[in-house]
């Protein structure tokens, strides 16, 4: 039995806001499709106050920008990218091409082929989110993508130097100082200055997420994304101050970021709420974290830890942090989440910034049917087949003819008939039992 100590705002308001976003995004995409670079430049100037001679950075300009980034920042970027690269490489190594002879002379195979071109969207705007460069570009390169186009917006009219450095060190083949719907649309449909890509990956605000949703099908995307989410499962052994700090660590992503606590302890719940209220006024990002907690914060008290796991699964949250006496129980008990963060020694911020797993994860319940960005998202798993034994081809032709006629597909049946007749002079060496 569960009960709420804190509830979020009604979902009807959220739905209305999304409707307005959809209409604006649709208009921008249509304009970029029709007018190309002229529309891209117009929207960049309108939304970001940014209209350089070229949005694409030259190799010389990139070198100049990277040279101005403090050495410690470069070293930290290199360290984190090494973690991301190492984990992505282990993922790639787990995917094997194979070929098998499943019947005499029937050779079936599977290959993993990287897409030819990927777009990496690295958010900016108010804050330089360098970590998204690691997650999107490094992972694409480990997958073997030959051309990665990276876009990020300027920050208040300035070049985000650390982000550019991260993009460059990650292996981006093109870097464009361009953000928002106009960047996503340019990569998806192609313009004179931005060649189209096959897949676009990376987080972004509601407008970027909606642009990816509307363009999906014309271009591949990593996943449908919404505001960042955190859900913490805690029992009486958890530290309420740590719970509060970790909830707010994700609430600062934006005013619509859900921060949810599911706990077996009403005392811990009340203490965590008190800590949140005391911490918020002193947070530099309180203008984002405050509305997020006020409108989208939730606190649910349950009777037992198994109920906590079940309630957490019902949310299918992006990040699920487990602060309990036995955190690894969640590995067996839970099914629906973007990523698990087990025990007090880890936190969602590690996954966001430094630990090596990918931080582009499903939101808004999408964890019910998909995981997050990984090396496999940049790969097309394709199959091939070859029949080299005439007798087997003749037998398959007979079966194909019969099976196709059951479905009233005479053309399919005749393709099988041709092979049965052509190769049927040799009696098959085998028959199915």
Order of alpha helices (4+ residues) and beta strands (2+ residues): beta-alpha-alpha-alpha-alpha-beta-beta-beta-alpha-beta-alpha-beta-alpha-beta-alpha-beta-beta-alpha-beta-alpha-alpha-beta-alpha-beta-alpha-beta-alpha-beta-alpha-alpha
